[in-house]
Amino acid sequence: MSAIHHPSQLLDAAWVKQIRDNAAEAEALGMLHPKQLELVYQQQWFNMLVPEAYGGLQYSLPKLIETEEALSWADGSLGWVVTLCSGAGFFGGFIVPEVAKEIFADKKTCLAGSGADTGTATEHNNGFIINGNWKYASGVHHATHITINCRIVNAKGTPLTVDSAPIIRSFVLDKADVQLQSGWKYMGMVATGSDAYTIDNVYVDKNCSFEIKPEATVIDATIYKYPFLQLAEATLAANLSGLAVNFVDLCQDAFEFKATNLRRVSEANATLMMQERESAIILLNDARTAFYKAVNLSWKDIANEKHLKDVSRTSRMLARVARETVDGLYPYCGLLAASPDTELNRVWRDIHTASQHALLTFLE
């Protein structure tokens, strides 16, 4: 078995209890539970990538990845919301300082949004008029600000281009300027509240626009020079890893229950289940080990293209192994895993929903 830390080592047991005790009710609410949010604010998990200059934690990439994997191990929806919203805090390294200072003045600031360029920004005076619709903004119900991507158009609605490619810019807006719409109807990640939103003729100053690229940073720190693609891939893979580790953990009690009831499972089959679980642990931990090695090497040398490609490759491989590991053990769990009111089922639904993210679908 690979010698790699278990996600539980990073979290206080009382935190895990507070998160999990409220997970079922959070799913019923369709958003994180107030008791879960209380802990998120207390530990400043939404601020993990917010610049220190604005009171944020400004985590290193390895520390961020470990924390997000651990939170997803505690609960998939909470880990996902923290990952996506803290990921938006990363934009603090690119937003005009006077705007960023105002946004992050409140320790409960939470940014949510979508990376889809499904909006338009029409040039107007010293800013832009924003219109558009966006889907799947995880944590949007807890957000204080919304981030969006828009295609820049002129007053006639004609898209502006550079070398025949549309000009796309990112913007940050106050939550009050956004109209939420019910949109999350999927079987898993229910408590992320990943609903849709619309913006209708909202004017924003040009200083609310920013670009996410190393040369556009306004904070001189390594994390904001790290390529956003690999940052996104690694953080999402960490979530799937945490979910898979939790599922494998939960299988132990499920298998032991079946193993002690020999009227339902023979001794030979009970042994087989345990062996399959041990094999799953080895496979998953091997993938986690390769992933963490790639992340750590890329962090030490962010200009090394090989290391960055390894992050992409191992992120995708970890996502696949996580899903396949869960699927391999699922049949042995019986109807317990198919019942929507069990943690086993919730984790299964969460990983099969989160793993549909297009960023980690293909190995190449």
C-alpha positions in Angstrom: 0.0 0.0 0.0 1.3 3.5 -0.9 2.5 5.6 2.0 0.4 8.7 1.5 -1.6 10.7 4.0 -5.3 10.0 4.6 -7.4 13.2 4.0 -8.7 13.0 7.6 -5.3 13.9 8.9 -5.8 17.5 7.8 -9.1 18.1 9.5 -10.1 18.3 13.2 -12.5 15.5 14.0 -15.0 18.1 15.4 -15.0 19.9 12.0 -15.8 16.6 10.2 -18.6 15.9 12.6 -20.1 19.4 12.1 -19.9 19.0 8.3 -21.3 15.5 8.1 -24.0 15.9 10.8 -25.6 18.6 8.6 -24.9 17.1 5.1 -28.3 15.4 4.7 -30.2 18.6 5.7 -28.0 20.6 3.4 -29.0 18.4 0.5 -32.7 18.9 1.4 -32.1 22.7 1.4 -30.3 22.6 -1.9 -27.4 24.6 -0.5 -24.8 24.4 2.3 -26.3 24.3 5.8 -25.8 27.3 8.1 -23.8 25.2 10.5 -21.5 24.1 7.7 -21.1 27.8 6.5 -20.4 28.8 10.1 -17.3 26.5 10.0 -16.3 27.7 6.5 -16.3 31.3 7.6 -14.5 30.4 10.9 -11.7 28.7 9.0 -11.8 31.2 6.1 -11.9 28.4 3.6 -13.4 30.7 1.0 -10.3 32.9 1.4 -7.7 30.3 0.7 -6.5 31.9 -2.5 -7.4 35.5 -1.7 -4.2 37.6 -1.6 -2.6 38.3 1.8 -2.7 42.0 0.9 -6.5 41.9 1.2 -6.5 39.8 4.4 -6.7 36.4 2.6 -4.8 33.2 3.4 -3.0 33.0 0.0 -2.3 29.3 0.3 0.4 27.6 -1.7 -0.9 25.2 -4.4 0.1 22.0 -2.5 -1.6 23.2 0.7 -4.7 24.2 -1.3 -4.9 20.8 -3.0 -4.5 18.9 0.3 -7.2 21.0 2.0 -9.7 20.7 -0.8 -9.2 16.9 -1.0 -9.8 16.7 2.8 -12.9 18.8 2.6 -14.4 16.7 -0.2 -13.6 13.6 1.8 -15.7 15.2 4.7 -18.5 16.0 2.3 -18.6 16.3 -1.5 -20.9 19.3 -1.8 -19.1 21.3 0.8 -15.7 20.5 -0.7 -16.9 21.5 -4.2 -18.4 24.8 -3.1 -15.3 25.7 -1.2 -13.1 24.7 -4.2 -15.1 26.7 -6.7 -15.6 29.8 -4.5 -12.0 29.8 -3.1 -10.9 29.3 -6.7 -12.7 32.5 -7.6 -10.8 34.2 -4.8 -7.7 33.5 -7.0 -9.0 36.4 -9.2 -8.0 38.8 -6.4 -4.5 38.5 -7.9 -5.8 40.1 -11.1 -8.5 42.6 -10.1 -7.7 46.3 -9.8 -6.4 46.8 -6.2 -8.9 49.5 -5.2 -11.8 47.3 -6.3 -10.3 44.1 -4.7 -9.8 45.9 -1.4 -13.5 46.8 -1.3 -14.6 43.3 -2.3 -12.5 41.4 0.2 -12.9 43.8 3.1 -15.6 41.5 4.5 -14.2 38.1 5.8 -17.4 36.5 4.7 -16.9 37.5 1.1 -17.6 34.7 -1.3 -17.2 34.8 -5.1 -19.1 32.4 -7.3 -19.5 32.3 -11.1 -19.2 30.6 -14.4 -16.3 30.3 -16.8 -18.7 30.1 -19.8 -18.5 33.2 -22.1 -22.3 33.3 -22.5 -22.6 37.0 -21.9 -21.9 40.2 -23.8 -20.2 43.4 -22.5 -21.1 46.4 -24.6 -18.7 49.3 -24.4 -20.4 52.3 -22.8 -18.8 55.5 -21.5 -16.1 54.4 -19.1 -17.3 50.9 -18.7 -19.6 48.2 -20.1 -23.3 47.2 -20.2 -23.5 43.5 -19.2 -26.2 41.1 -20.5 -26.3 37.3 -20.5 -27.3 34.0 -18.9 -24.9 31.7 -17.1 -25.4 28.1 -15.8 -24.0 26.1 -12.9 -22.6 28.6 -10.5 -21.6 26.5 -7.5 -22.2 28.3 -4.2 -24.1 31.1 -5.8 -26.6 31.2 -2.9 -23.8 32.1 -0.5 -22.0 34.5 -2.8 -21.5 38.2 -2.2 -20.1 38.7 -5.7 -20.4 37.1 -9.0 -17.7 36.6 -11.7 -18.6 36.2 -15.4 -17.0 35.9 -18.8 -18.3 38.1 -21.6 -17.6 38.7 -25.3 -16.8 42.4 -25.8 -19.1 44.0 -28.4 -19.4 47.6 -29.7 -22.5 49.8 -29.5 -24.0 48.1 -32.6 -23.6 44.6 -31.0 -20.7 43.6 -33.2 -18.2 41.4 -31.5 -14.7 42.8 -31.2 -11.9 40.6 -32.3 -8.1 40.2 -32.2 -6.6 38.1 -35.0 -10.1 37.0 -35.8 -10.7 35.6 -32.3 -13.4 37.2 -30.1 -12.2 39.4 -27.2 -13.3 37.8 -24.0 -13.0 39.5 -20.6 -13.8 38.6 -17.1 -15.9 40.8 -14.8 -16.8 40.9 -11.1 -20.2 42.2 -10.0 -22.2 42.6 -6.9 -24.6 39.8 -6.2 -27.4 42.4 -6.1 -27.0 42.9 -9.8 -27.8 39.2 -10.6 -31.1 37.4 -10.9 -30.9 33.8 -9.7 -32.7 31.0 -11.6 -33.4 27.5 -10.5 -31.2 25.3 -12.7 -29.5 22.5 -10.8 -31.6 19.4 -11.3 -29.0 16.7 -11.2 -28.7 13.6 -9.0 -25.6 14.6 -7.1 -23.8 17.6 -5.6 -27.3 18.8 -4.6 -26.1 20.9 -1.7 -23.8 22.9 -4.0 -26.9 24.9 -5.1 -25.2 25.3 -8.5 -28.0 27.3 -10.0 -28.2 29.6 -13.0 -28.3 33.4 -13.2 -29.1 36.2 -15.5 -27.8 39.7 -15.8 -30.0 42.3 -17.6 -28.5 45.6 -18.7 -26.2 46.2 -15.8 -23.6 48.9 -16.1 -20.1 48.2 -14.6 -17.1 50.3 -14.5 -14.1 49.3 -16.6 -12.2 48.6 -13.3 -14.5 45.7 -12.7 -13.0 43.9 -15.6 -9.9 41.7 -15.4 -7.8 39.2 -17.4 -6.6 35.9 -15.9 -3.1 35.5 -17.3 0.4 35.7 -15.6 1.3 39.1 -17.2 -1.9 40.6 -15.9 -1.3 40.0 -12.2 -1.4 42.9 -9.8 -0.1 40.8 -6.8 3.5 39.6 -7.1 3.2 36.1 -5.8 3.9 32.6 -7.3 0.3 31.4 -6.9 -1.1 34.1 -9.3 1.5 33.2 -11.9 0.6 29.5 -11.8 -1.3 28.6 -15.0 -5.0 28.7 -14.4 -5.7 25.5 -16.4 -3.6 23.3 -14.3 -4.8 25.0 -11.1 -8.4 24.1 -12.2 -7.6 20.6 -13.2 -5.7 19.9 -10.0 -8.4 21.3 -7.7 -11.2 19.4 -9.4 -9.2 16.2 -9.3 -8.6 16.6 -5.6 -12.4 16.8 -5.1 -12.9 13.5 -6.9 -10.1 11.9 -4.9 -11.6 13.0 -1.6 -15.0 11.6 -2.6 -13.4 8.3 -3.7 -11.4 7.9 -0.4 -14.6 8.6 1.5 -16.5 5.9 -0.5 -13.8 3.4 0.1 -13.8 4.2 3.8 -17.6 3.8 4.0 -17.3 0.4 2.3 -15.4 -1.0 5.3 -18.4 -0.9 7.6 -20.8 -2.0 4.8 -18.6 -5.0 4.0 -18.0 -6.0 7.6 -21.8 -6.0 8.2 -22.3 -8.3 5.2 -19.3 -10.4 6.3 -20.7 -11.1 9.7 -24.0 -12.1 8.3 -23.0 -15.3 6.6 -26.6 -16.2 5.7 -26.4 -13.5 3.0 -22.7 -13.6 2.1 -20.5 -16.7 2.1 -17.2 -16.6 3.9 -15.4 -16.9 0.5 -17.3 -13.9 -0.9 -16.8 -11.9 2.3 -13.0 -12.4 1.8 -13.3 -11.4 -1.8 -15.0 -8.1 -0.9 -12.3 -7.3 1.6 -9.6 -8.1 -1.0 -11.3 -5.9 -3.6 -11.4 -3.1 -1.1 -7.7 -3.4 -0.3 -6.9 -3.5 -4.0 -9.0 -0.4 -4.5 -7.1 1.4 -1.8 -3.7 0.6 -3.4 -4.9 1.7 -6.9 -6.4 5.0 -5.5 -3.4 5.8 -3.4 -1.0 5.1 -6.2 -2.9 7.6 -8.4 -2.9 10.1 -5.5 0.8 9.7 -5.0 1.6 10.4 -8.7 -0.8 13.3 -8.6 0.7 14.9 -5.5 4.2 14.4 -6.9 3.3 16.2 -10.1 1.6 19.1 -8.2 4.6 19.6 -5.9 7.1 19.5 -8.8 5.1 22.0 -10.8 4.9 24.3 -7.8 8.6 24.3 -7.4 9.2 25.2 -11.0 6.0 26.7 -12.5 7.8 27.5 -15.8 8.6 23.9 -16.5 6.2 22.7 -19.2 6.8 19.1 -18.5 5.8 19.4 -14.9 2.6 21.3 -15.9 1.7 18.6 -18.5 2.2 16.0 -15.7 -0.3 17.9 -13.5 -2.8 17.7 -16.4 -2.1 14.0 -17.0 -2.2 12.9 -13.4 -5.2 15.0 -12.6 -7.2 13.3 -15.4 -5.8 9.9 -14.4 -6.7 10.4 -10.7 -10.3 11.4 -11.7 -10.6 8.2 -13.8 -9.2 6.0 -11.1 -11.4 7.6 -8.4 -14.6 7.0 -10.5 -13.6 3.4 -11.5 -12.6 2.5 -7.9 -16.0 3.5 -6.7 -17.7 1.7 -9.5 -15.7 -1.5 -8.7 -16.8 -1.5 -5.1 -20.4 -0.4 -5.6 -21.9 -3.8 -6.5 -20.7 -5.3 -3.2 -22.5 -2.7 -1.1 -26.0 -4.0 -1.9 -29.1 -1.8 -1.7 -27.5 0.3 1.0 -25.6 2.1 -1.7 -28.7 2.5 -3.8 -30.8 4.1 -1.1 -30.8 7.9 -1.5 -30.9 8.6 2.3 -27.5 6.9 3.0 -24.1 8.5 3.0 -22.8 5.8 0.7 -25.4 6.7 -1.9 -24.8 10.4 -1.5 -21.1 10.0 -2.1 -21.8 7.7 -5.1 -24.2 10.3 -6.6 -21.7 13.1 -5.9 -18.7 11.5 -7.6 -20.8 10.5 -10.6 -22.0 14.0 -11.0 -18.7 15.9 -10.3 -16.8 13.5 -12.6 -18.9 14.7 -15.5 -17.0 18.0 -15.5 -15.6 18.4 -19.1 -12.2 19.5 -17.8 -11.4 15.9 -16.6 -13.3 13.8 -19.1 -10.4 12.8 -21.4 -6.9 11.7 -20.6 -5.4 13.7 -23.4 
